[in-house]
Structure formats: structure tokens, C-alpha cells
Amino acid sequence: MEEISFMTQTLSVISLLIICSFTYILSKKINFPYTVLLVVVGLLLVPISNIEFFSFIDDFKLTPELLFFVFLPVLLFESAYNIKYKNLLKNIKAISLLAIFWLMISWLLLAISLYFIFPFIWIQVPFLVCLMFWVLISATDPVAVLSIFKRLWAPRRLTILFEWESLFNDGTAVALFLVILWVILEWWIVTQATYLEWSLKFLSMLFGWLLFWGLTWVFFSKIIASIKNNEEVEIVLTMLLAHVTFILAELISHHYDFLPISWVIATVVASIVIWNYWRYKITPRVEIHMQKFWEFFAFVSNSLVFILMWLILSNIDINFSDFILPIIIVILSLVIIRWISVYLSISFVNIFKLEEKIPKNWIILLSWWSLWWALAIMMVLMIPWVWDVWYDKILAFQSSVWWFYSFSIKEFLLVLTIWSIMFTLLVKAPITTYIMKELKVDKLHKLEKFEYEESKMLTNIKILEKLDNLHKKFYLTKIEFDNLTNIYSNNLKQAKVRMKSLLWNNSKNLVKKAISLHALWMEKWYLKDLFYYNEISEANFKYILRKIEFQVDRVEYNHSLLEKITSRKNKYDMFSRFTTWFNLRKFTEIDSYIRNRTRVVITRKVIADLRKLQEIDFPFDKKVFEEVIDIYADLSKKSDIKRMTLFVKHKEKINDIESSLINKSLLKLEEKTIKDLYKKEVITPKLYIKFMENIEKNIYSDLL
């Protein structure tokens, strides 16, 4: 019997994954949000699962344990994996007000209004239950928001506001939910001392992540640094970090009542630490694979959670017609309260000029858009049920508040939560696409338009060169060549015309800003390439990278021209300063030599690339290129002088380093040659692996 149960559960998982895969393909074909389409499919599966032949579909159930310990750590970790803490610091006031106002106003309006409105439809809901619903519905989904925003080209700052508000709300919501659940479970022994105890527990859950921050920082960073060039192990280690952090926080909270820790906040912080601190302790070659791994892992988890969420409805034995009015009241309340909280918080930021002004069309979108997700379902499932340890306490609470309906408090909250999520997915998500287009939120700003036309020009120039090369080799007939040349020549002319119209006013500032950013991005690319081949240590790499990123931020956010590449400090770089304070390794004069040598290498490459761009017939004054090139030439000259001064002082040591660096550049050439031979099938896969293992071993044999 157990074997049959296991087989049907396996068949259920396989079937659901197949359904999710085809749903994803369909969503791409019809250009429709995947999560929204998954809801529709999930709803269709509810009646299908009641057919005897397809009854196995819901054998794999979304249990609290499965959601709690398997799926949720993945979703939380992936949602925070690519988040830069500096983006939070730049928008901390707006994000804090959004999160705080939403929580405070929704508590005042949602919980209280539901408590007084529900009696008018003949449902007496205790105030604690209203509070519990307010808390769990405060948890919003950053993953789904980001996926929809990426598809709709949302501005970066708007995306940052949404994702950080979601993460703040998620951590606070879980902490508050657990406090309210404790109050319900200990309902009959509440004293003044217990209120103080619950308050301290809430604060502990909010700030207990500091303990995990330290553990993550010290323990995992040391491990990951010691296993460099072991790609599979490094990827597995991040997966373990997500689950170990989550489970360890839960175990500490369970066994040590005086130190409860929010596993949501602990997991999110662990993910942010990875991206911002020991991302570069991971072997550079692993970074792309790591990103793909977490995207895939999150895709599977999110798909199964969303589709299983609706199958829960088929197992609830209640009359849904009894919930039509409560559902309508809840949804209307949520929409209205979201508008009030967002308008108040953003207006406060704009009126008092606390940060860069948030546009009116953004406020409308922020007011409308909020997506509730699996974390809300997980919190409902945490409420004890039949056969659970604390179920008798839930029954005692229901009895004490005269809850004698045919459905339990847990079923009541579950139905309201699922239908609230359904409303956001089926109504809010599709309308958001329309709102963004109508409000022109997805509209490209001037710099983006310039970069778009510039890219079109460069692309068409490359295509025309390729066509000319193919024609000379007789791969194209004269007629085909002329037709294709006419098409892409016209595309090039049109791009030039559009760029001219874009630059008719105040063109120099816009062009110089764009060229400055291009130069900085080239600099960053070449720096990463040197780090990829271990020609610069992690500490020196980060030192230079921080300077480049600061310059990128300054040009992007402050709209200032690139005048000096070597600006010293970044007020938003607190995280990096903290790592520097606690870094036992001190920079030496040899490090200074490596950094100056690196600057000479990358600035010369940037200058060469800018010279090539300067040769292209862009419809603007080419002197802009010269201005930026002069800045890089000056930096290169100064760095070279410092390099030579240090070389004379430490000639013997530096000769050994230069010999090692030359060897690495030769290894780089060897790797490129071996890859080319393998693609042409000159060497077998076995030989390719052998060559690559030897090359990688030599590249990472030492750390500069």
C-alpha cells in the first residue's frame, strides 16, 4: 500500500511539472504572465482531480512541512540573491515609509474595519483573527513582481522600491504573525508580563538576524574561499546555506524561547550577504552557473507552490457561497487601504524632499500593485490543525470567543487568503500591464533612447560588414547582397535620423554622460576578465570595482559628468567599509603595484575601444570622445608612474609576479585555442576535459 502511495505521489509530481512546463511555454507564446496563467491552470485542475482516473494529480500535497522547509527557503533566497544593499541605502526613506505606513495604516484600517463590518453580514470575527489576517496578507511576493516588471521594462528605481518593500513586509509579517499566534495559543493565561515577553520576542525576531549575519559572514565565507575551483560544491553550498539558515533559525526559536529568530529575515540576509560580500569568493566561472541554478530551482519551487495552492481548495469541505460577501469586503478593503497608505507615505517623501522625487505615475502604480503569495499561505498552514500538538488550544480559543460556525478559523483565513491572492493574480496582474502602458511607466528616458539608437547603429554597421564579407566569399548572390544591404542601410539611416532628433537640444551633456557610462562599463568588464583569470586577487579586485561602481552611480543618479575617475569615498558603501575594518589582511605596496598595473591594463583597453567608437559616423560632435579619452589617458599615465616607482623599489618580488601574470595570459590564449579545437571536433571530449582541468589548475594555482 505504501509503494502505491509513493508511486502515485511521484506520478503526481511528474504530471504537475509537465503541466507547469507547457503552461510556461504557452505563457511565452501568448505573452502573458506565467504565474497568472498558472493560477488558471491550477483552478482547472481542481475539478479534474475529482475525476477518478486523474485522482492521482493531487496526491502530492502542499503540506506545511514541505512548504516550510523545502520551498520557502528557496523562494526567499532567490528573491534576495541579486539585491544590492546599496540600492536600499539610496532609497531607505521611501522604502521605510512605504513599509511602515502600509503596516500601520493597514493595521488601523483593515483589522479594525473588518472587525466592525463582518457583523453586518452575520459573521462575528474576533479582533485577534482580524489582526492575524492583516498580518499574513501583508506578506507580498518580490519574485512575481520582478518577473512582471522585467517583462514590462519598469524603471530600475521603481523595481527597487517594490522589491525592498516586499522583503521588509515579509520579515515583519512573519514575526508579527507568530506573536499573534502565541497570544491565541496562550489566550487564557495572558498577563501584563506576557505582553512584555511577546514584545521582546517580536524584537528578537526582527533583529536576531544579526547573529546569522555573523555566522554567515565568518563561517560560510571561510569555507567558500577554501574550496575555490570546485564548482559543483560551491553551488551546493549556497543551497545548503539557504536551508541550513532557515532550519537553524527555526530550531533556535523552537528550543530557546528567549531567543526567537525570524527564519524569513535570516534567510534573506544570508542571501544578501552572498551577493554583496562573498559573491567574489566564489570561483568566477561559477557565477553564471550559480545564477542559472537558482533561477531554475526557484522556477520549479514557485511553479509547484502556485499550482498546489489551488488544489488545497479541493480538500476544503466548506460551502464557498458562504464566503462571497466576506471575500468582496476583504478585497475592496485591501485595495482602498493600499491606496491610502502609499499616497500618504510617498507624499511625505515628496513634500519634505527626503529623497529624489517619486513621479505621480509611479505613485499610481505603487498604489495599485501588490501581489500576495505563498508566504501568506504558509502562515495560515502554521495554525495547528487536527492531530497537531496545539490543536486543543485552538479549539479552546474558538470556544472562548464563541466561534461555532461549520468552518474553523483556519479554514476561514485560508479561503480569504487564497481568494485575495487569486484577485491579485487574475485581476491586478493583467491590469498592471495596461496601467504601466497607459501611464508610460515603461517609457524609455533620454539616455536609454540614446543608447537604444546607438546600439541599433552599431548592430547595423556590424551586419553590413558581415554582408560585405559574405559577398566577397561568394556566399551571397549579387541580388541577395543588394537587397539585404538596402534594408540594413536604411535601418542605419533611420537610427541616425532618430538620434539627431533626440540630440537637437542639450546634446553634449547627454552624449558625454552616455560615453562616460560606456567607458565605465568597459572598465568593469575588463576588470572582471582579469579577475576571472586570477590575474588580480579578490581584495584588489573589490577595491577597484568599488571605485568603478561608485562612478557609475554618480553618473547615473546625480546626472553629473565624469570628471575624475579616482573619487575616494562612497557614502552608500558602508557594507564594504565594514568588511575592510574586519579584514585581517592589510594592503601592501605589492598590492598597490597590482592595482596600478591593473588600472594601466584596463584603461588602455578602454581607450582603444573608445577610439574604435570614435571612428563610427555618429551624428554628434566627436570631441566628446576626446574629453573622456583624455581623462582615461591621464589616469593611465598616473597609474603607470606609480607602478614604475613601486617596480624600482621591489624589483625582485615584482619580477616574479610579472612572470606569473605573463604565464596566466598565455594560459588564457591556450584555453581559447583548446575551446576552438573542441568546437571544430579536432580533439575528443576526453582530451578537452583533460586540457581544461590542467589549464584551470594552473590559473588558480596561486592568488595574487
Secondary structure, DSSP 8 states (H G I E B T S, - for coil): -HHHHHHHHHHHHHHHHHHHHHHHHHHHHTT--HHHHHHHHHHHHHHHHTSGGGGGGGSS---HHHIIIIIHHHHHHHHHHT--HHHHHHTHHHHHHHHHHHHHHHIIIIIHHHHHHGGGGT----HHHHHHHHHHTT-B-HHHHHHHHHHTT--HHHHHHHHHHHHHHHHHHHHHHHHHHHHHHTGGG--HHHHHHHHHHHHHHHHTHHHHHHHIIIIIHHHHHHTTT-HHHHHHHHHHHHHHHHHHHHHHHHH-TTS---HHHHHHHHHHHHHHTTTTTS-TTHHHHHHHHHHHHHHHHHHHHHHHHHHGGGG--S-GGGGHHHHHHHHHHHHHHHHHHHHHHHHHHHHTT-SS---HHHHHHHHH---B-HHHHHHHHTS--TTSTTHHHHHHHHHHTT--SSS-HHHHHHHHHHHHHHHIIIIIHHHHHHHHHHTTTT---HHHHHHHHHHHHHHHHHHHHHHHHHHHTTSS-HHHHHHHHHHHHHHHHHHHHHHHHHTSSSHHHHHHHHHHHHHHHHHHHHHHHHHHTTSS-HHHHHHHHHHHHHHHHHHHHH------TT----TT-HHHHHHHHT------HHHHHHHHHHHHHHHHHHHHHHHHHHTS--SS-THHHHHHHHHHHHHHHHHHHHHHHHHHHTHHHHHHHHHHHHHHHHHHHHHHHHHHHHHTTSS-HHHHHHHHHHHHHHHTS---
